[in-house]
Amino acid sequence: MQLTDEVMNDLAAKIADKITPKKPSPYCNASDIAAMLFRTVSYVRVTYCCHPDFPRPINLPVRGKQSKTGHDLWKTEEVHEWVENFQRKAARRISPV
């Protein structure tokens, strides 16, 4: 098989798509949160999502589903703020008075 310019350009574009960093999404799901915090998805759902201070999820409607809601989404910024709040609380406990 001969590599023509067209084939090589197509291949280069596909490689670039794979290695180019994607723009971070303003929204995240439980799997994204688990990856951010180095936890399992089940741990995130059972431990963090049920925490009273954890950000409220966004439930977008899904057509054709009986529950009429899709998977939970959170604003990434709110999740980051929630995590950093624990760092600030720990710093206050440790810092000398």
Secondary structure, 3 states (H helix, E strand, C coil): CCCCHHHHHHHHHHHHHHHCCCCCCCEECHHHHHHHHCCCHHHHHHHHCCCCCCCCCECCCCCCCCCCCCCCEEEHHHHHHHHHHHHHHHHHHHCCC
